Amino acid sequence: MTEAKPKRRTKAQQRAETLEVILDAAEYLFSQRGLYGVTLKDVAQQADVHTSLLHYYFDDKKAMFDAVFARRAHVTADKRMAALDRYAGECRGKPTVEGALRAFLDTDLDLYIQGGEGWRNFAGLGAQVAMAPVWGAKLFDEHFDPVVLKLIGLLKQALPECPEEDIFWGYHFVTGALVMTLARTGRIDQLSQGLCKSEDFPAVKARMARFLAFGFEGICRDRAEARAAAAG
């Protein structure tokens, strides 16, 4: 019996595959050096393509960077929104702080645990974007505002007596903890003499949501007691 010949890839498939190779190469380099530390020539060499081919896909380096970021940003945003929606249905109008944070944080951390080196490169890239004034904030606004506001809505339900400003400050601290984790600087490895490791996302997942939940609840409780004391 004659074996069927493998189907030839269409030009569209070849272009799509080449684009993925370029995005993977750019993601790795951007995660290591940031937007301004990488040239188009660097990306071309990493992807093993001619520099002129990059201009077929992108107008300039910033457009490439935005495409690299958007490729995975929409995946994590969609997964977290689905997790928050699912949790909102399961809790029947009575969310807890930890439950909401687990839906938001654990779903994201699972991508870095299970998704391979590409997702870990994106983690480092995301940490850099989060720390970039103005343009970094715009990228986060564009891709993550709906899912963040969904989380904040659940936190308001969980802490109905907590002033809105404290909910937003609490989220600000959540972001700081997550960004430091995604950056994988190795700082905790050094301080703990190897007891803890920056790469250990499962260890972070086991602790982060619960730790931060206590912070939310403590701030809101303490400030409520201070307001009651001031009122006499």
Salt bridges, closest charged atoms under 4 A:
GLU17 OE1 - ARG9 NH1 2.15
GLU20 OE1 - ARG71 NH1 2.83
ASP24 OD1 - ARG71 NH2 2.92
GLU27 OE1 - ARG71 NH2 3.32
GLU27 OE2 - ARG72 NE 2.73
ASP42 OD2 - ARG33 NH1 3.22
ASP66 OD1 - LYS62 NZ 2.71
ASP78 OD2 - HIS74 ND1 3.57
ASP85 OD1 - LYS150 NZ 3.18
GLU98 OE2 - ARG102 NE 3.04
GLU98 OE1 - ARG210 NH1 2.72
ASP106 OD2 - ARG102 NH1 2.87
ASP110 OD1 - LYS205 NZ 2.66
GLU142 OE2 - HIS143 NE2 3.92
GLU164 OE2 - LYS156 NZ 2.39
GLU165 OE2 - ARG223 NH2 3.65
ASP166 OD2 - ARG223 NE 2.45
GLU199 OE1 - ARG120 NH1 2.88
GLU199 OE1 - ARG184 NH1 3.09
ASP222 OD1 - ARG221 NE 3.79
